[in-house]
Amino acid sequence: MKIKLALTAIVLALAPAMSFAGEGCGDSAKEVTASSCISGTTWDEVKGACVANPSS
């Protein structure tokens, strides 16, 4: 019983730290901005993405 209680306490103590583990410098932290748009596209603030330039 003491072992189960100790393991449960350890898991509960580490749970908050593990929930933040995925939020670091990973790919999900990248931001797309106007400077990220490729040639022939512009940044659309409403859509929050690069869109093709309108042809005239």
Phi, psi and omega in degrees: 000321181295325180292316179297319179294319179294316179295320177297318179297320180294315180298316180294327179289326182271346184305313180298322180293323181289332180290336178268354186298328183278353186258047183256236182263029181284184181297332181291347181274353182290144176244138176263128181229180180301326181289347179275348183290141179279169180300135180093002177230159176228161181280127176256109184298323182292312181282338182069035182206169176279137178231156180296141177295137177292137179271142182243000000 
